[in-house]
Amino acid sequence: MRTSLAFSCLLFFLTLFQFAAFSFSSLQPVLCHNDERLALMQFKERFIIDKRASAASSSAYPKVDNWKFQGVDCCSWDGIECDKITGQVIGVDLSSSCLYGSINSASSLFHLVHLQTLNLAYNHFNYSAIPSSLGNLSMLTYLNLSRSVFSGQIPSEISKLHNLYSLDLSENVDTHSFQGLLKLKTPDLNSLIRNLTNLKYLHLSDVDVASPIPSVLANFSSLTSLHLERCGLLGKFPLAIFQLPNLQGIWLVNNLGLTGYFPEFNFTSQLKVLALLNTSFSGELPASIGNLHSLEFLGIGHCNFRGLVPSTLGNLPKLEFLDLGYNFFKGLVPSSLGNLTKLYCLDLENNNFTGIVPTMFSNLTMLRRLYLGYNLFRAGGSEAEIVEVPTATVTIGRDVEAVGIPDCEGSVGVATLDRTPLCIPTPVVSATSSGFTTVVDQIGKWKCAKSTP
């Protein structure tokens, strides 16, 4: 009995000692591995620091400037994240770091085989091809190479990164011609993404795809954001993608070869951004579009939509941007649009709307841009009823002038009778048009504000 009690006490104290030793060790700082520190230093030495390399980013600064080899733990370096237990480098964020130079598959960066996140956005990699050695970083969940002047074919090895939830290769454009530099031919878009089923964010704007959107994308139940602007997309947009349960943003702007139409939308949709500007989408707007209660941005201008605009469009309380311009809509403008009190920008230009020029816009106190021109409106109200929209710039249009509405220049902001183009926003970056700047971030929030001179 005494032997058993003594043995139990011994076990208790051994366990207590092990717990105390573990607790003490867990409080000690974990240093990065020497080979990984060396790899990072070798990577740094391949580049020169040039602020012009990150000129598109307002928050740019040279993160690698404080990297020192002797006596410094690389886990504390700017832009570096280490595993708190093993000390292995698991994250490299050198976005907007003013890096200028070339990179290839022999880069020491690819010795960091435990990397989970890699962000090299907003640098200048001097028209380098995207290194195929990225495929060796099998633990990657996040890869961002946007706006970094990469060029050529996107390597098939990226399709092996099955853990990716975010892939952003967008806006790699020539710094002089602003033409896209990346292409997807072999592999094509389908081959690149078909095994990346964990994707939440797929951003490939300005990549030369020149193929249909693969239907397999409709099986990506986690997909939250899809940006494929200026990709030369062809064929019919898979209808089922609209119904993905977690999808919040669809950005397909400037793909004239892309056709499609809207499905019936349900109340469970989480869509916040729906941007199809300058595509060949067609058909009528379904009344069920009023079910998209989270929608903040609806841009379907310069398409082939037709028919009546459903009154349910006025049931979108969060809508801030609405562009229906340059389509074939007809009939009366629904008075319910006067309920959209958060609107910053509204474009109804160049359709076949009829009836008296709408007066409900005086309710829209947040409005900054209003386009009504090139329709079949007739005069009916006073000038004040038509343009009394606080702080808005109003374009009435020649058709309205022809039926007797006087020039309203000076009444509210700057009203014009010409075809001043509507500011079309692009994700993340600012685009100036007609003295206005529109900023749209990756989750679809934006604002219209006067640009600085």
N, C-alpha and C positions, 0 to 999 in steps of 0.2 A: 504493500500500500504506500509506504513511504517512498519506495523506489519510483513508483508510478507518479506520485506527486512531484518528486524532484525532476523527473523527466518532463512533465508538463510545464513546470516552471522554466526549465531550460529552453524548451520550445518557444515559450512566450517571450522570453528575453531575446532570443535569436531573431524572432519575427519583428520585435520592436526595434532591434538594432538595424535590421535590413530596411525597415520603413524609414527610420531616421536617416540612414545613409542615402537612400533614394531621394528623400525630401531635400537633403542638403545639396545633393548633386543637381537636382532639378532647379535649384536657385542659382547655380553657377551659370555664367554666360557661356553659351555654346559658340565656339569659334568656327569659322568656315574652314573648309579643307584647303590645304596649301595648293593642291593641283587645280582646284577651281579658282582660287585667287589668282594664280598664275594665268589661267585661261582668260580671265576677265581683263587682266592687265595687258595681255597680248592683243586682245580684241580692241582695247582702248588705243593702243599704239598704232593701229592700222588706219586711224582716222585723224583728220585735222578738225579743229573747232572753227566753225565759220557760222556766224549768226545768220547769214543769208540762207543757210541750209534749212533753217526752221522759220523762215520769214513769215509763213502762213499762220504761225501760231503766236498768239499774243502772250503766252505764258512760257515761252522758250527760255532755257538757260542751260549751260553746259554741265550736266550732272556728273560727268566723269572727271571734272576738274579736281574734285576732292578725293579721288581714288589714289591712294599711296600704297606702294608695295611693302615697305618696311614697317613692321610693328603695328599694323592696323588690321583689325578684323574686317574682312570684306562684307560680313553680314550687316555692318553698320554703314556701308557705303550707300550713297544716294542712288535710288533706283534698284537696289538689290534686296531680295527677301530670301531668308533662309528658313529651313525647317527648324523649329525650336528644340527638337530632340536630337536630330542627327547632325545639324549644322550644314546640311547640303543645300546648295543654291536651288531654290524652287521657283523664283520669280525674278525676271529682268524687265524693268520698265525704263527704257531710255527714250521714250517719246519726247519730242520737242527738245532734243538735247544738242542741237546745232552740229550734228555729226555729218561730215562730208568725206566721201571716199567710196571705194568699191568693196564688195563682199562676195565671197564664193563658198563653195562647199568645204574648203579646207580651213575655214575660219575656226579659231579656237572656241568661238561661242558654242559650237555644236559638241564640245566636250562636256557641256553641262547637261548630262543625260537625265538628270532628275527634274529638269525644268517643267513647270506646270503652266506658267504664264510667260508670254514673250510679247513685248510691245515695243516696236521700233518706229512707230508712226511719226510723221512730221520731221523727217530728216532728209538727207539727199544722198542716196546710194549710187549716184552717178550712172544711172541706166544699167545697173547690174541685173543679171537674171536672178530670180528668186532661187536660192540654193536648194538643191535636191536633198541635202543633208538634213533639212528640217524633218524629213521622214524618220530620222533616227531618234527624234525627241518624242518617244511614244507616250509619254505621260502628259503631253500638252493638252490643256483644256481651253486655253485662250491664246489666239494668235492675231496680232494686229500689225500689218505692214502697210497701212494706208498712208497716202500722201508722202511717199518716200522715194519716188523716182526709181522704182523697179520697172523692168521691161522684159518683153519676150513671153514665151510660153510658160504658163503656170505649171510647175512640175507635178507629175502624177503622184509623187511620194506624199503629198499633202493628203491624199485620199486614204492614207494608212493611219492617220491620226484620229482613231476612232473615239477618243475621249473628248474631242473638241466640242465645246458648247458655243464658242464664238469664233467666227472667221471673218476677218475684215481685210480685204485686199483692194479696197476702193480708192478711187481718185489718184491713181498713179498716172500722172499726165506729163507730157512734155512741157518743160518750163517756158518754152517759147511759143509753140503752136497750140498748147493746151489740148492736144489730141491724146487719147488713151494709149498707154504703152503696153499693157498686158493683154494677153489673148488666151482663149481656151479652145484649142482645136484638138490636140491629142495629148492629154485627155480632153474630152468635151465636158460640158457642165454636168451631164448625167453621170459620167464616170467619176468626176471629182467628188460629188456629194452623196452618191447613193448609199455609201456605208457610213456616212457621218450623221447617223440618226439621232444623236444627242443635241444637234444644233439648236440653239435658241436665237442666235443672231447670224445672219448670212448677208454680208455686205460686199458686193462685187461691182459697184458702180464704176463705169468707165473701162471695164474689162470687155474686150471684143469677144462676145460669146457667139453671136450670129447663128443661133439655133433656138429651138423651142425650149420653154421651161419644162423640165422633166416632170412627169406626173407623179414620180416617186416622192416629190416634195410634199404632196398632200398627205403622206404618212408620217411626217415629222411633227408629232403631236406637241412637242415642246417649243416649236418655232414661235418666236415672239416678234422678230423684226426682219423684214425682207427688203433689201435695197438693191435694185438692179437698174439703176438709171444709166441711160446711154450705153446699153450693152448690145445693141443691134438684135434684140430678141425677135424671134419669128414665130408665126403660128398662133394657135389659140391658147389662151391662158387657162390652165386647169381649174375648173370651177370649184372643185373641192378645197382648194387652198383657202378660199374665202371663209370656209367653215371651220378652219383649224381652231381648237378651243382656246389657245393661249395667244393667238396672233393679235398684236397691237398696232403694227405698222406695216403697210405695203407701199413701197415707193418704186414705181415703174416708169418714171417720167422720161420722155424723149426716146421712145421705142416705137417708131411708126409702123414697123412690121408686125407688131403685137396686136392681136385681135382678142375679142372676148366680150362678155356681157355680165351683168350682175345677177347673182342668184337671189332667192328669197332669204332675207336676213332674219335671224332670230334674236330674241331678247338676251341670250347668253353671250353674244359676241362682245369681245373686249376691244374691238378696233378703235384706235384713237386717230390714226392717220391713214387716209386712203388717197393716194396721189397717182393719177393716171394721165396727167397732163401730156398732150402731144403724143398720144398713142392712137390706135385704130379701134378702140373699144366702141361698141355701138349698142343699139337697143333702147329700151325705155328705163327710166328710173322706177324701180318697184316701190310700191307704197310701204313695203316693209323696211325701207331704208330708215324710216322713223324709229326702228327698233335699236339703232346703233347709238344708244344713249351716252356712250363714252367718247363719241367721235368729236374731235377737235379740229380736224383738217380734212376738208373734202375738196380735192382738186381734180376736176374732170374736164377742164377746158381744152379746146383744140382736139376734140375727139369727134365721134359720129353719133352721139346720142340724139334722140329725137322724142317727140311726143310731148305730153303735158308734164309739168313739174308737179309731183304730188304734194298736197298740202302737209303731209306728214313730215316733210323736210323741216318744218318749223318746230318739230318735237325734239330737237337736238340741243339741249340747254347748254352744252359745253362748246358748241361749235364757234371757232374763232376765225376760220378762213374758209370761204366758199367761192369756188370758181366754176361757173357753168358756161363761161364764154366760148364763143366760136364753136357752137354745136347747131342742132336743128330743132331746138325746143320751140314750142308754139303755145298759143293761148295766153291766159292771164298769168301774171306773176302772183303766186299764192300770197294772200295777205298774212298768212301765218309766218312768213319770213320776218315779220316785224317782231316776232317773239325771240329772235336770235340776238339777244342783247349783249352777247360777248363778242360779236363779230368785229374784227379789225379790218378785214378786206372782203369785199363782195364784188364779183364780176358777173354780170349778166349780158355782156356785150356780144353783138353779132349773132343773134338768134332770130326767131320770128315771133317774139312776144308781142302781144297786141293789147289794146285797151288803153285806158288813161295811164299816164306815167304814175307809177306807184308813189303813194304818199306815206306809206307805213315806215319808211326808212328814218323818219324823224325820231323813232323810238330807239334807234341804234346809236347810243351815245358814245360807244367805244370805237365807232367806225373811223378808219383812216383813209380808205380807198373805196370809191363807189363808181362802177362802170355800168352805164345803161345804154350806151350808144349802139347804133346800127341794128335797131329793132323796128317794129311797126307801131310804136306807141303813137297816141294822139294826145294833144293838149287837152287839159280839163281842169287842172287846179292852178292855183297861182304859183308864181316862181318860188315864193317862200315855202309853200307846202312841199315843193319838189326837192329843194336843195338845202333845207334847213337841218343840216346834220352837223353837230358841233365838231370842229377841227378836221372834218373830212376834206379830202381833195376829190372833187366830183367831176366825172366826165359824162356829160349828157349825150353828145354825139350829134352828127349832122342830121340824122333823120328827125330828131326832136326839134332841132332848130328850124327845119323845113316846115313844121306845122305851127310855128308861131311862138315858141318859147324863146324869150330873149337870152342873149349872152349873159351868163351869171358871173363872169369873172369879177373877182373882188368881193362877192357876197360871202363865200365860205372858202377859205384857203385859196387854191388856184384851180379854177375850173377851166377845162380846155374843150375844144370841139374837134380835136384831131385824134388820131388813133395812137395815143400814148400807150406803149405796151405795159401790161400788168407785170408787177414784180413777181417772178416765179422763184420761190425759195429752194435752196438745196440743203441737204443735211449737213449739219455741223458748221459749215462755213458761211460767211456773209456774201450776199450777192446784191450789188447795187443796181437799181433800175429806176429811172425817172425821179431821182432824188430821194428814194426810199431804200432802206436796207431791211431785208427779211432774214432772220436767223432761225434755223430749225435744228434742234438737237435730235439725238438718236431715239428719244421716246416721244417725239412729236410735239414738243412745246415750242412756241415761237412768239415773236412779237414783231410788229411793224413799227418802225420808228424812223424819223428823218435822219438821213445820213449826214455825217459831218462833212464840211467842205474839204 
